[in-house]
Amino acid sequence: MNLSEFLPSGIELSYLVAAGLFIVGLKKLGSPASARQGNLVAAIGMLVAIVATLLNQGVLNYQMILVAILLGSAIGAVMAQRVEMTAMPQMVGLLNGFGGAASALVAIGEYWRYMQQAEIPLSETVTIILSVLIGGITFTGSMLAFVKLQGLITGQPITFGFQQPFNISLLIAFLVGSGLLIAHPHSSTIFLGLTTISLVLGVLFVLPIGGADTPVVISLLNSFSGLAASAAGFVLNNNMLIISGALVGSSGIILTQIMCKAMNRSLSNVLFSAFGSAKKFEEAAGEGSQDRTLHTIDAEEGAMMLGYARSVVIVPGYGMAVAQAQHAVRELADQLERLGVDVKYAIHPVAGRMPGHMNVLLAEANVPYPQLYDMDDINPEFDRVNVALVIGANDVVNPAARTNQSSPIYGMPILEVDRAQHTIVIKRSMNTGFSGVENELFYKDKTMMLFGGAKDVVASLVTAVKELN
């Protein structure tokens, strides 16, 4: 058998090996302890897939591909070195958008190629339409999510009159246009119109999403990027692209469902309720804060409570991420452990601005994986915890989600820090969280408020705890 006869079967066999490596990598990504190894396994799988594709005789210009690989690798290396861990949500959104754009461009390129032929097969027309739709929505939606996360525009939901009817009208227009393109596949005007509608739909899809719902929409857009890649695989008749895209799409959907469950909300409510809008914020912020007493402490008093405790559970939140206080938190935990304190970290599924945001930040600070506990694992232990230290978290520790049936967040699973013997809350101010609901935890008799920026306050706690040694 010569090389030309072996290549087709060899390429498909390589794709099978790559698919197996992807699946193993995804499995390992399910645990923080094996996540890095899983990432490496999946990367090797992608390398195998790329090499196999480059050996395909259908590749016409290796020089341009090499230039693109070198350029993309250089940009990726610079981004990996310069992007702060606190900016990872923005980076994930950006990469999702690039994936969607790549899929849409593949579809556009294939359509242009078919335009030169007398006939365009129906199956190709349909797959091109789907790839343009999903890729276009993913691209502009992810770019808007990036802009929101970067603070270039407001993170609150942006709505306008008749927004939903307008969105539905655009979807209907896309369906009608798709039918017309199937009937007249050589009409570049119709195809351009469909491409434009898909891009507009992406913007309108993310526009009404508020800041705290960003983890869900990022996860969903990640799923979309996988579906777009899978659609591009059908356009190119590439099995590897179909498989890898399907894996990304399915895992993104599963993660999205997990995030929605963690907030006790449906996906439709996240996408269409404009939760956290300014109006709701103002209405909720004015409720029930009169004649309630706060108990405040300073760093020295906080250090005494922490240093003489037997067990401490640290609850990180978005405030810790903004202040980039993860390294100071790790130093505080180290000092407490030197005093014989048992230190654990409680991680809520939607704490931060993307799935796993707190895990990523704490991993950057080299916090041992065994100290990280999921909500379901740590909640039964809070009754035996001496001090719960809440750093920049708000809605995810609000007891109203458990006790107040009239609260907008009622039913949302929370970290039950109010059950601890004492709770210290580090916050810059008494501002409400994203939901606009005042946190009942702050007014509990066992709660002590420690006001200030997370990084400065934790550094002060570290200094005070050291003096206890």
Legacy VTK file of the C-alpha trace (Angstrom):
# vtk DataFile Version 3.0
C-alpha trace
ASCII
DATASET POLYDATA
POINTS 469 float
0.000 0.000 0.000
1.482 3.365 -0.989
1.136 6.591 0.988
-1.751 7.972 -1.084
-3.786 4.821 -0.384
-3.000 4.874 3.342
-3.708 8.565 3.985
-7.541 8.511 3.991
-7.820 5.617 6.463
-4.838 6.894 8.455
-6.431 10.323 8.797
-9.737 8.877 9.982
-7.877 6.655 12.469
-6.016 9.717 13.765
-9.356 11.504 14.161
-10.621 8.564 16.220
-7.556 8.766 18.492
-8.012 12.536 18.838
-11.692 12.104 19.738
-10.724 9.606 22.435
-8.181 12.052 23.859
-10.830 14.812 23.892
-13.191 12.627 25.894
-10.474 11.654 28.398
-9.457 15.316 28.688
-13.029 16.402 29.398
-13.337 13.731 32.060
-10.201 14.957 33.804
-11.387 18.566 33.591
-14.218 17.581 35.916
-11.899 17.737 38.943
-9.606 20.627 39.965
-6.909 18.129 40.913
-6.725 16.646 37.412
-7.794 19.685 35.365
-4.300 20.631 34.207
-3.596 17.071 33.097
-6.954 16.988 31.305
-6.131 20.215 29.497
-2.820 18.726 28.343
-4.475 15.497 27.143
-7.082 17.463 25.166
-4.340 19.677 23.704
-2.465 16.587 22.505
-5.693 15.375 20.925
-6.060 18.666 19.070
-2.438 18.442 17.897
-3.111 14.960 16.485
-6.233 16.247 14.730
-4.400 19.236 13.231
-1.486 17.142 11.971
-3.886 14.616 10.431
-5.815 17.409 8.712
-2.622 18.960 7.340
-1.733 15.601 5.790
-5.023 15.657 3.917
-4.427 15.952 0.179
-7.215 18.549 0.036
-4.979 21.133 1.679
-3.867 23.540 -1.035
-1.525 26.059 0.602
0.724 24.917 3.440
2.630 28.200 3.478
-0.412 30.281 4.388
-1.442 27.729 7.020
2.034 27.853 8.575
1.930 31.659 8.678
-1.503 31.539 10.351
-0.305 28.973 12.934
2.775 31.032 13.812
0.801 34.277 14.014
-1.982 32.751 16.097
0.504 31.037 18.418
2.374 34.300 18.981
-0.819 36.191 19.809
-2.002 33.392 22.095
1.321 33.276 23.953
1.254 37.033 24.551
-2.351 36.895 25.771
-1.598 34.006 28.124
1.305 35.928 29.659
-0.348 39.333 29.970
-3.971 38.609 30.830
-4.609 38.731 34.574
-6.503 35.848 36.141
-9.209 38.324 37.167
-9.724 39.063 33.465
-10.201 35.409 32.515
-13.983 35.819 32.025
-13.345 38.467 29.370
-10.765 36.244 27.700
-13.136 33.271 27.652
-15.827 35.445 26.084
-13.361 36.720 23.499
-12.214 33.213 22.560
-15.824 32.054 22.282
-16.398 34.901 19.846
-13.357 33.970 17.785
-14.622 30.400 17.545
-18.008 31.585 16.314
-16.412 33.965 13.821
-14.169 31.191 12.452
-17.168 28.915 11.882
-19.154 31.670 10.191
-16.209 32.554 7.942
-15.831 28.903 6.921
-19.500 28.860 5.925
-19.144 32.126 4.011
-16.064 30.808 2.213
-17.823 27.576 1.256
-20.829 29.494 0.006
-18.587 31.656 -2.156
-16.947 28.517 -3.551
-20.301 26.948 -4.379
-21.402 30.190 -6.017
-18.949 29.421 -8.815
-20.791 26.173 -9.589
-23.940 25.698 -11.606
-25.788 24.030 -8.721
-25.528 24.174 -4.927
-26.657 20.956 -3.188
-29.607 21.411 -0.801
-27.731 19.765 2.078
-24.843 22.202 1.666
-27.168 25.195 1.600
-28.876 24.116 4.827
-25.617 23.466 6.698
-24.182 26.787 5.508
-27.277 28.611 6.775
-27.053 26.916 10.183
-23.334 27.614 10.472
-23.825 31.291 9.630
-26.688 31.603 12.148
-24.932 29.941 15.078
-21.506 31.392 14.269
-22.846 34.923 13.810
-24.813 34.872 17.073
-21.825 33.438 18.930
-19.446 36.056 17.525
-21.373 39.253 18.239
-22.919 37.888 21.445
-19.502 36.987 22.825
-18.029 40.313 21.788
-20.805 42.147 23.633
-20.263 39.945 26.695
-16.562 40.861 26.514
-17.382 44.578 26.328
-19.702 44.287 29.343
-17.199 42.332 31.401
-14.422 44.758 30.508
-16.565 47.605 31.828
-16.635 49.440 28.506
-20.430 49.626 28.811
-22.768 49.081 31.750
-23.036 45.549 33.072
-26.725 46.012 33.869
-29.400 44.638 31.534
-30.131 46.924 28.571
-33.718 46.780 27.380
-36.001 48.779 25.102
-39.656 48.798 24.215
-41.011 45.836 22.225
-37.619 44.145 22.495
-38.963 40.585 22.454
-41.390 41.170 19.533
-38.502 42.744 17.618
-36.289 39.716 18.298
-39.058 37.361 17.188
-39.529 39.419 14.027
-35.836 39.036 13.215
-36.016 35.269 13.739
-39.020 35.060 11.440
-37.159 37.164 8.872
-34.209 34.767 9.093
-36.470 31.742 8.576
-38.161 33.381 5.584
-34.780 34.386 4.170
-33.507 30.839 4.649
-36.428 29.513 2.626
-35.737 32.036 -0.113
-32.033 31.107 -0.192
-32.908 27.421 -0.496
-35.168 28.315 -3.432
-32.581 30.691 -4.949
-29.197 29.462 -3.664
-27.158 31.762 -5.921
-28.661 34.958 -4.457
-25.764 36.659 -2.696
-28.102 39.470 -1.543
-30.255 37.054 0.452
-27.165 35.385 1.900
-25.747 38.765 2.963
-29.059 39.598 4.605
-29.059 36.334 6.564
-25.489 36.976 7.721
-26.425 40.474 8.898
-29.484 39.226 10.798
-27.415 36.577 12.587
-24.927 39.231 13.737
-27.715 41.508 14.999
-29.385 38.612 16.827
-26.148 37.965 18.727
-26.125 41.530 20.058
-29.812 41.428 21.008
-29.308 38.039 22.658
-26.760 39.351 25.198
-28.026 42.928 25.559
-30.628 42.169 28.283
-28.273 39.914 30.287
-27.179 41.380 33.630
-23.799 41.066 35.331
-24.546 38.204 37.724
-26.072 36.173 34.898
-22.864 36.514 32.905
-21.500 33.120 34.051
-24.559 31.458 32.532
-24.428 33.342 29.234
-20.669 32.701 28.890
-21.286 28.995 29.392
-24.131 29.074 26.869
-22.043 30.977 24.319
-19.291 28.422 24.813
-21.846 25.767 23.895
-22.846 27.827 20.858
-19.220 28.037 19.734
-19.084 24.239 19.829
-22.311 23.926 17.865
-20.970 26.433 15.334
-17.799 24.361 14.944
-19.873 21.204 14.512
-21.983 22.919 11.850
-18.780 24.009 10.102
-17.692 20.365 10.220
-20.800 19.388 8.277
-20.083 22.186 5.792
-16.526 20.890 5.277
-17.470 17.221 5.654
-14.840 16.931 8.415
-15.639 14.275 11.025
-13.161 15.587 13.564
-14.684 19.045 13.548
-18.148 17.557 13.965
-17.071 15.441 16.953
-15.051 18.119 18.751
-17.772 20.707 18.201
-20.429 18.342 19.529
-18.345 17.663 22.654
-17.916 21.370 23.353
-21.570 22.043 22.625
-22.887 19.291 24.883
-20.509 20.051 27.767
-21.436 23.748 27.552
-25.147 22.941 27.733
-24.600 20.652 30.740
-22.621 23.362 32.521
-25.321 25.925 31.690
-27.953 23.690 33.285
-25.786 23.288 36.387
-25.410 27.062 36.678
-29.156 27.642 36.315
-29.848 25.020 38.967
-27.389 26.761 41.287
-29.485 29.931 40.979
-32.812 28.075 41.083
-33.809 29.738 37.828
-34.720 28.472 34.402
-32.608 29.271 31.369
-35.492 31.247 29.850
-35.682 33.362 33.012
-31.955 34.087 32.814
-32.132 35.062 29.153
-35.385 37.007 29.033
-36.197 38.409 32.489
-33.553 41.203 32.509
-32.843 40.189 36.117
-30.951 42.888 38.006
-32.168 45.831 35.943
-31.831 49.302 37.383
-35.560 49.552 38.100
-35.618 46.306 40.074
-32.451 47.355 41.844
-33.996 50.602 43.042
-37.227 48.951 44.138
-35.507 46.219 46.114
-32.805 48.410 47.604
-35.367 50.521 49.414
-36.942 47.635 51.293
-36.581 46.989 54.979
-33.251 48.544 55.909
-34.703 50.929 58.501
-34.015 50.498 62.227
-31.612 47.589 61.818
-28.348 47.332 63.691
-24.942 46.564 62.224
-22.109 45.104 64.275
-18.728 46.314 63.046
-15.191 45.312 63.996
-11.679 46.346 62.999
-8.848 44.193 61.655
-7.368 43.522 65.105
-10.659 42.221 66.472
-11.188 40.151 63.342
-7.726 38.642 63.687
-8.474 37.677 67.294
-11.668 35.890 66.240
-9.904 34.057 63.426
-6.705 33.257 65.285
-8.428 31.689 68.276
-10.936 29.702 66.231
-10.652 25.956 65.711
-12.197 26.047 62.243
-12.544 28.809 59.645
-14.361 28.654 56.316
-13.410 31.321 53.769
-16.114 32.278 51.257
-14.640 34.156 48.279
-16.814 36.280 45.988
-16.641 38.765 43.173
-15.295 41.444 45.530
-12.196 39.321 46.102
-11.738 38.982 42.349
-12.056 42.723 41.723
-9.564 43.525 44.476
-7.219 40.734 43.289
-6.960 39.662 46.905
-6.481 35.930 46.302
-2.788 35.952 47.216
-3.456 37.861 50.440
-6.225 35.368 51.247
-3.815 32.467 50.783
-1.292 34.179 53.081
-3.991 34.674 55.709
-4.922 30.996 55.506
-1.258 30.019 55.901
-0.915 32.158 59.035
-4.089 30.675 60.525
-2.896 27.134 59.827
0.351 27.903 61.680
-1.857 28.636 64.696
-3.535 25.259 64.309
-6.734 26.539 62.700
-8.512 24.211 60.258
-9.075 26.337 57.113
-11.428 25.470 54.255
-12.820 27.366 51.269
-16.503 27.301 50.298
-17.156 27.781 46.568
-20.600 28.695 45.240
-21.210 27.603 41.626
-22.078 31.124 40.455
-19.620 33.132 42.550
-17.707 35.491 40.252
-18.231 36.215 36.589
-17.723 32.850 34.941
-18.045 29.185 35.849
-15.165 28.236 38.129
-13.971 31.830 38.513
-13.145 31.435 42.219
-11.414 28.109 41.604
-9.192 29.716 38.962
-8.236 32.637 41.199
-7.464 30.427 44.192
-5.485 28.038 41.989
-3.388 31.009 40.858
-2.613 31.648 44.524
-1.635 27.951 44.909
-4.433 27.155 47.346
-4.393 23.349 47.846
-7.225 21.670 45.924
-8.380 19.543 48.885
-9.255 22.746 50.766
-11.851 23.741 48.148
-15.377 22.547 48.946
-18.489 22.720 46.796
-21.674 24.181 48.232
-23.369 20.829 48.803
-20.321 19.456 50.635
-19.661 22.426 52.909
-23.195 23.454 53.913
-23.727 20.547 56.357
-20.516 21.600 58.169
-21.384 25.248 58.891
-23.111 24.377 62.200
-19.706 23.235 63.489
-17.685 26.128 62.008
-16.357 28.724 64.469
-15.911 31.568 61.970
-17.117 32.010 58.391
-15.094 34.700 56.610
-17.029 36.162 53.657
-14.841 38.156 51.256
-16.767 40.175 48.709
-19.676 37.733 48.331
-23.260 38.940 48.628
-26.263 37.226 47.046
-24.735 33.744 47.356
-24.752 34.044 51.183
-28.046 35.909 51.651
-30.341 33.993 54.066
-33.358 35.620 52.387
-32.998 32.995 49.674
-33.923 30.418 52.312
-36.317 32.302 54.607
-38.074 35.125 52.727
-40.654 33.858 50.237
-41.230 37.369 48.878
-37.557 37.842 47.992
-36.582 37.751 44.282
-33.851 35.268 45.152
-36.041 32.959 47.264
-35.236 29.333 46.543
-31.725 30.032 45.268
-29.256 27.602 46.902
-26.804 29.558 49.045
-23.757 28.995 51.219
-25.344 28.857 54.666
-22.724 30.941 56.491
-25.388 32.292 58.873
-25.367 28.883 60.583
-21.739 29.334 61.659
-21.020 30.410 65.245
-19.688 33.738 63.969
-19.533 35.377 60.547
-17.145 38.114 59.441
-18.127 39.925 56.237
-15.566 42.017 54.352
-17.230 44.625 52.127
-16.413 48.047 50.792
-19.899 49.388 51.558
-23.476 48.368 52.275
-24.394 48.309 48.599
-26.663 45.457 47.614
-25.585 42.652 45.322
-26.569 42.180 41.713
-30.111 41.120 42.598
-30.741 44.458 44.308
-31.858 42.643 47.470
-30.532 43.779 50.824
-28.576 41.037 52.541
-30.186 39.926 55.813
-26.910 38.321 56.839
-25.374 41.738 57.554
-27.877 42.419 60.368
-27.597 39.081 62.165
-26.409 39.180 65.777
-23.585 36.758 64.951
-22.379 38.799 61.941
-19.498 41.264 62.180
-18.931 43.738 59.351
-15.358 44.621 58.421
-15.472 47.484 55.941
-12.797 48.250 53.352
-11.263 46.983 50.138
-10.754 43.227 50.239
-7.032 43.293 49.512
-6.212 45.966 52.102
-8.443 44.455 54.785
-7.087 40.925 54.319
-3.523 42.291 54.400
-4.364 44.002 57.697
-5.757 40.715 59.029
-2.532 38.940 58.015
-0.437 41.479 59.903
-2.635 41.215 62.994
-2.686 37.403 62.939
1.110 37.298 62.697
1.263 39.195 65.987
-0.677 36.368 67.627
2.115 33.869 66.872
LINES 1 470
469 0 1 2 3 4 5 6 7 8 9 10 11 12 13 14 15 16 17 18 19 20 21 22 23 24 25 26 27 28 29 30 31 32 33 34 35 36 37 38 39 40 41 42 43 44 45 46 47 48 49 50 51 52 53 54 55 56 57 58 59 60 61 62 63 64 65 66 67 68 69 70 71 72 73 74 75 76 77 78 79 80 81 82 83 84 85 86 87 88 89 90 91 92 93 94 95 96 97 98 99 100 101 102 103 104 105 106 107 108 109 110 111 112 113 114 115 116 117 118 119 120 121 122 123 124 125 126 127 128 129 130 131 132 133 134 135 136 137 138 139 140 141 142 143 144 145 146 147 148 149 150 151 152 153 154 155 156 157 158 159 160 161 162 163 164 165 166 167 168 169 170 171 172 173 174 175 176 177 178 179 180 181 182 183 184 185 186 187 188 189 190 191 192 193 194 195 196 197 198 199 200 201 202 203 204 205 206 207 208 209 210 211 212 213 214 215 216 217 218 219 220 221 222 223 224 225 226 227 228 229 230 231 232 233 234 235 236 237 238 239 240 241 242 243 244 245 246 247 248 249 250 251 252 253 254 255 256 257 258 259 260 261 262 263 264 265 266 267 268 269 270 271 272 273 274 275 276 277 278 279 280 281 282 283 284 285 286 287 288 289 290 291 292 293 294 295 296 297 298 299 300 301 302 303 304 305 306 307 308 309 310 311 312 313 314 315 316 317 318 319 320 321 322 323 324 325 326 327 328 329 330 331 332 333 334 335 336 337 338 339 340 341 342 343 344 345 346 347 348 349 350 351 352 353 354 355 356 357 358 359 360 361 362 363 364 365 366 367 368 369 370 371 372 373 374 375 376 377 378 379 380 381 382 383 384 385 386 387 388 389 390 391 392 393 394 395 396 397 398 399 400 401 402 403 404 405 406 407 408 409 410 411 412 413 414 415 416 417 418 419 420 421 422 423 424 425 426 427 428 429 430 431 432 433 434 435 436 437 438 439 440 441 442 443 444 445 446 447 448 449 450 451 452 453 454 455 456 457 458 459 460 461 462 463 464 465 466 467 468
